């Protein structure tokens, strides 16, 4: 797994697939960047979209190529990106992800995601578990409400 070591500075980490880098995703990035006053670096944890074959039990087709997604994230103002191969982490339990990746490798002090974020082996955990692990490993969790346009939630999974 190609996980770069962060500089040792505290980070605010945006979590998600970000498979369309749409308005809702940009709201997560904006919230993440808003923590740069207390965390010296904004970062993103995502998966290489080409490494997923299935998502939520269905065949997965990504919206944009991974290189385009990463470029769009960088253009949003976040330069620190951990883009993991899903096959290397799909068996990792949620607590191990929170402890070793978020708190350990990424040195997270704040983690930002949407209300439907799922993580851990089999997407077993959600934001309540993330908050519990955050208390254990020393990071806060900030949930970004869905972005609604014309009465519809902006989503990649719609």
C-alpha positions, 0 to 999 in steps of 0.5 A, spaced: 500 500 500 502 506 497 501 510 504 505 516 504 508 518 511 505 525 513 510 530 515 508 529 523 503 535 523 496 534 525 491 533 519 484 534 518 482 529 513 476 528 508 474 521 508 470 518 502 470 515 495 469 522 492 468 518 485 465 524 482 468 530 486 461 534 485 458 539 490 457 535 496 464 532 495 467 540 495 463 541 501 467 536 505 473 539 502 471 546 504 469 543 511 476 540 512 480 546 509 476 550 515 480 546 520 487 548 518 487 553 523 487 548 528 490 543 524 496 545 520 494 540 514 488 538 510 488 531 507 484 526 503 483 519 504 480 516 498 480 509 494 483 508 487 477 508 483 480 503 479 481 498 485 473 497 486 469 492 483 463 492 487 460 497 492 454 496 496 454 489 493 453 492 486 458 492 481 461 499 481 463 503 475 466 509 477 464 516 474 471 519 473 478 516 472 482 516 478 487 521 475 482 526 474 479 525 481 486 526 484 487 532 480 480 535 482 481 534 489 488 538 488 485 543 485 480 544 491 486 546 495 488 539 498 495 537 496 495 531 501 492 525 498 492 518 501 489 514 495 489 507 497 488 500 493 481 498 496 484 490 495 489 492 500 484 494 505 478 491 504 479 486 510 481 491 515 477 492 521 474 499 522 477 500 529 484 498 525 483 503 520 481 508 525 487 507 529 493 505 524 491 509 518 487 515 521 490 516 527 497 513 526 499 514 519 495 521 517 496 524 524 488 526 524 486 531 529 479 532 525 476 527 520 470 530 516 465 526 512 458 525 510 452 522 514 452 516 510 460 514 510 461 507 511 468 504 513 471 497 515 471 490 513 464 490 509 462 497 510 460 495 517 461 501 521 458 508 520 459 515 523 457 513 530 462 508 530 467 513 527 466 518 533 467 512 538 474 511 535 475 518 534 474 519 542 479 513 543 484 515 538 484 522 539 480 525 533 474 529 532 469 527 527 465 533 523 459 531 519 457 535 513 450 535 511 448 533 504 448 538 499 441 539 496 439 543 490 432 543 487 430 539 492 434 533 491 440 531 494 447 531 490 450 524 490 454 520 486 450 514 488 443 517 486 
